[in-house]
Amino acid sequence: MGLVKIDDALHEEIRRASTVMCRSINAQAEFWMKIGMLAEAHPTLSFTEIVRRELAAAQAAPASADRPAA
């Protein structure tokens, strides 16, 4: 594991997003980095398509919009 230096303003954005998404600050930063990496590798895919592919790769079914999550 290594250290990554980020701008204070970006750190604050990560902190706020982590609170909303119920993730640790590190988990939120890791999520954004992974999604960013995948978006660069697949520039024609939307965020939703990227997340769907990742869920499928993990063999997890996404929650349906018309049924409540468990």
Buried (B, 14 or more C-beta within 10 A) or exposed (E): EEEEEEEEEEEEBBEEBBEEEEBEBEEBBBBBEEBEEBBEEEEEBEEEEBBEEBEEEEEEEEEEEEEEEE
